[in-house]
Amino acid sequence: MVGPELLFVGAIVAAIGALSASRQGRRDILVTWRRGQASLLAGRFDDAEECFRATMTIAEHRFGPDHWRTALHVNALAQTLVAQKRLDEAAPLVDRALGIAERWSPMPHAELANVVLGAAAFEGARGRRSRAMVLIDRARRAAKGDLTGMAAVERMLARLEANVGNQAEAADALARIPLERLDARDVPALASFGIARLREGDAERAARCFASAHALVERESPGEFPEAFYLGLLGEALARRGRDEGARAALEQAVIDYDAVLGERHPATAALLVELAEVRLRLGDGAGARIACERVVAMRVIARGPPEEPYRASAATGDPLGLERARAQALLARARRA
């Protein structure tokens, strides 16, 4: 006959075993979830789908089929299918995830905003923009001011606006994301929207996009070429906006950085120098304008530059310096008269 002491010890051992199994289960679902997220971002959809099918099954057993945490995993699987344009397969999963989220009122966690955003992405992929925008507004409320959630809302809004050609609104959305919530995937979009707005004469929005892009790369990869590149674009946008003091500071630093990375005679710096000369001339610094212009006039085309060579689209095909040299010569004449 087993004594009470042994029964007590057995109960403790069983409890410890259950706790250990629970902790291991939490680790398993978290590891698989993170792997799925990384695969989705990298476009490895087969692996992402496998991961999210696994985490959805674990969540259903652990929390129940209608728990809000389960909805997060159902939504992740749905978004993997949406990314592959498998919309008919995604539809019931989107409906299920959103239905679960809607049964929790108020929503118990800001993460549920991602479920509503998932539904917005699905509606956008279906071409139902008005429905998608309604869901975006709901997601904004569900985020409850959480910075990560609000950043996700703005990214989705930018994506939806860009898909229908609303580049200005897309630029506004991305520029609203706080610096601490920007990440590397935002840089190409910020640059694309900024350049598009600059070409359209919308220097204010362009400056906001370039300021965010520069701040992000400065944080992530200080001292490397992208930092100088986006600072130069920011200087150009500020100059077009008429904010010459800020433009001069940005362009002067960008020229220093270009020289450090590419060398002082690299023709990629020509566009920056010409822009800087114009700004200096407007600010009454004729001597500074002459120095910048003389550097451009003295430049020669090099046979082959480094892989990050960022020639402007306006550069002539046969002579990348052609237009910049002509602009510099005209400015030089004005500077000498000043």
Phi, psi and omega in degrees: 000132182279130180284164180299329180296317179294322177299318180295315179298319179299321179295320179295315179300318179296319180294318178296319178298318179294319179296318179297317179296322179295317180294320178297321178297320179295319178296319181298314183291325181291316179297316181292321178298313181296321177297319178297317179297316179297319180293322179297314180296328181273358180080016176269077192290325179299315180292319179299317180298317179299316180297313185286332173294322179292314182292328177296318179296317178298315181297320179299319180286324185280314187256338185106155186292340184247015180280149183296330177293325177296324180301326180297321182283324175297317179296319180299317177295319179299318181291330174296322178288321177299318180299334178265006181063027175266065191291323180296323177288327182286330189307309181294330177290319177299314180298318181295312182298314181294322178298318178298313182300321183289340179282347177258105183227121356289161180297129188284347183210142181298338179299337179294345173301330179294330177293317179293321177295324176299319177295323177296318178298319179297313180296321177298318178296331177281351181086013180260076188295317183299319177295320179298320182291325175298318180292325176301315179298320178295319179296323179299318178291320182293333181293339174054037178079359177297127187297321178295317178295319180293324177297320178296321178298313182294322177298316180294320178298317178300318180297315181294317180294318180296324181295337179251014175086009179271072186295323181296314179293324177296318178297317179301317183297312181294323181292343178280349180286125179299148183306319185292348178250002173283149173222177190303329182292344181278339187298310181302320180292317178300317180295315181298312180294320181298314180295320179298318180291324179296318179295331179274001180084010180265073187292331181295311178294322178301316181297320179297318180296314182292325178298317178293316180298316181295316180299323181291312181290331176297323179286319187275324184217066182297142177084359180261170189300319181305326179299314179294320183299310182288331175294321176298316177296321177298316178300318179296317179296319178296322178296317179295332180279349181089011180263074193291324180296313177296322179296317181298316180299315181294316183291320179298317179292322179297320178297317177301316182290319176301314180300320182292323185272317188257341186102152189289342183253010183288132184293345178297337181281348187302314182299321178295317181296320179294317178298318179296320179298318179298317180295313179300322180295319178295330180272005176085012180262076181296322180295317178295322178296318179298318181299316180295317181294319181296327175297318181293315181300326182279350183288153175231150178293135176260150186296319185208129182254179179292163185298339182270011184308112190256059180299141177289153181297337182282350183292144180292145184295314182286326182224098182303339181267353189307303183292320181294321179295319179297318178296318181297319180296319178295318179293324180298320178297318179294319182296324181290334177277340185289000000 
